[in-house]
Amino acid sequence: MTLDLPVIFAILMGTAIFAYVVLDGYDLGVGMLLPAAESREQDVMVSSIGPFWDANETWLVLGIGLLLVAFPAAHGIVLTALYLPVVAMLIGLMLRGVAFEFRMKAEGWHRELWNWLFWFGSFLASLAQGLMLGSYITGFESGVGYFLFALVVAGGVCGGYVLLGATWLIWRTEGALQKKAIGWTRWGLLWVALGVALVSLGTPLASETVRAKWFDLPRMLPLMLLPLASAAAWLWIWRLTRRLRKGEAVPDWSPFSGAVAIYLVAFTGLAYSLFPFVVMDRMTIWEAAAHPSSLKVVLIGALIVLPFIVGYTIYSYWVFRGKASAKLYE
């Protein structure tokens, strides 16, 4: 049996992007929540993501790298169409990196300035990623309506990252900051619910291909399990936060796992909507794929590199497990 290499690389690329969205999503969310905390709490928040945030971006590099080497015909189309939001995302990520280091050494109003730049870099990167996703779903169509749709998607992505960041803080902090994170989680849940509802309604209107896939009987009946699963995860997090507010014993990691579940369901639905296109309605993964001989060589390299990335990720999270401390970088 011959391997369908384009499908394998599509799965690898999707996995890398999902890992990036979840792992870098929570630290982008923490960055966007930074202004809502007090100075001492801000130090704890930064410490909670400090050992991980730069390594989390490895998954973004891997995803884009796989797009380049496995689907070179689509790489130029995608990055050309998304040139401006990609530049905005890179500026945001660079601001975050600089602000993260400088805020540790700054004092007085200089420290506050770097805190705000850390927030702005996090927000800019999140907003740009949402705009990229919104444009990608519609096949890079131009027009006011498509731009407004991309803005709605961008708002949903920002809200989703805030939810991930807030649930991460529930897991990794304690005391007053954890109580604030519980409130931020409930606020993030409302934002996500609105964003998911608007995107779910808008996506079939923006793409005829997506509309045909989701509203075709009887194929749509099993697909209804996805929104039901998303709603169940949403309600589970809401109940967990209510129990945490009452002081009941709840595993601190459980709200974060619920947020990841929401993302997993949303990502599964998105993958179903897009497959087999790598450029929506224009180019399939087979049309965009590199020559099979090239894919075989790259696959061997990917299978060698991936265990190291996964192993390092697991090891770093194990070493820096437990509650964060404000003194981590002092």
ZIMOFEN-V640770 format. One line per field, one symbol per residue. ss: DSSP state (H for helix, E for strand, - for the rest). psi: psi as a letter, one per 40 degrees, with the letter a starting at -180 (. if undefined). A space follows every 10 residues. Layout:
ss->???
psi->???
//
This chain:
ss->----HHHHHH HHHHHHHHHH HHHHHHHHHH HHHHHH--HH HHHHHHHHHH --HHHH-HHH HHHHHHHHHH -HHHHHHHHH H-HHHHHHHH HHHHHHHHHH HHHHH---HH HHHHHHHHHH HHHHHHHHHH HHHHHHH--- ---HHHHHHH HHHHHHHHHH HHHHHHHHHH HH--HHHHHH HHHHHHHHHH HHHHHHHHHH HHHHHH-HHH HHHH----HH HHHHHHHHHH HHHHHHHHHH HHHHH----- ---HHHHHHH HHHHHHHHHH HHHH--EEE- --EEHHHH-- -HHHHHHHHH HHHHHHHHHH HHHHHHHHH- ----------
psi->hihgdddddd dddddddddd dddddddddd ddedeeiidd dddddddded edddddeddd dddddddddd gddddddddd dfdddddddd dddddddddd ddddeiibdd dddddddddd dddddddddd dddddddeff iiiddddddd dddddddddd dddddddddd deiiaddddd dddddddddd dddddddddd ddddddhddd dddefhiede dddedddddd dddddddddd dddddeeihh hdeddddddd dddddddddd ddddhfhdhh edhidddeii iddddddddd dddddddddd dddddddddf iaiiieede.
//
